[in-house]
Amino acid sequence: MPLHLGTNPLPAIHMRHRYSRLLILIATVLACNGESGTTAPPEPPPPPPPAPVLLRDIVIPRLPSPYYHFEYDTGGRVRTLSFASEFFTYEVLYENDRISEMRNITLATGTRLVYVYDDVGRVGAVKYIDSNGVIFTVLFFSYDGPRLTGIERDRRVDGGFLIDKTVALSYFADGNLRELTEHRPAIEGHQDETTTVDHFEQYDDKINVDGFSLIHDEFFDHKVLLPGVQLQKSNPARQTHTGDGTNYSVDFSYTYDGRNRPLTKTGALTFSNGPDAGKTFPTSSAFSYFD
């Protein structure tokens, strides 16, 4: 019979003195490794990764419903995405397992969102291209490792492009978003200079599914998917919005299913300035999934 040391088979040794010397050698090696004559059991295999969360709908009262809707291919990748009851619907195309572009297929504009990747495979820029092949907006993304830390939006004007919005993001040590700061420079005839800050805190330990919407805060702007980017791993109990314009805070509560996915998100929004200062209004969102 062959003799095994670990997983390396050795040929049978029939000569007694050679066999004895081999046993002594094995015992010496085991002793040097702190073993008592029997090998330690193998390490258990790592647990399987959690099942992917396939968000189906986000429904927000008094807004077009569903506000977001997702469809997936057999591999769990987003195939189509619609916004505001199909006000915008996008077909998501892939190349080499990465998003190559998102095509707006609802309106007859032929708008395409074309992706450009950096050297380590992160989305470095997204170009908005019209049906004539003209780039009219470009988003630039900056990172600290996998964390998204900045967005710059450039709009086409006569003679070139100008920056009309920047976003800076900072995080807690656990990877949850701490602050999102949005700055809009003054552009004559278009917008005044404004800066706002959203601060998030008191995160739970459950699954977040709507963090992507934090960088899609304009109804008429396009929704851009950022694969691999996670702004919020879990769900904040409080959001505080300060800066130019209306200031407010929101206290959130959630219900969850058996897999720690949120089913409902309810909030009490309290204005802290302006004519409605001190008034509180309810907010809510409902979530559904493909199982």
Buried (B, 14 or more C-beta within 10 A) or exposed (E): EEEEEEEEEEEEBEEEEEEEEBEEEBEEEBEEEEEEEEEEEEEEEEEEEEEEBBBBBBBBEEEBBBBBBBBBEEEEBBBBBBBBEEEBBBBBBBEEEEBBBBBBBBEEEEBBBBBBBEEEEBBBBBBBBBEEEEEBBBBBBBBEEEBBBBBBBBBBEEEEBEBBBBBBBEBEEEBBBBBBBBBBBEBEEEEEEBBBBBBBEEBBEBBBBBBBBBBBEEEEBBBBBBBEBBBBBBBBBBBBBBBBEBBBBBBBEBEBEEEBBBEEBBBEBBBBEEEEEEEBEEBEBBBBBEE
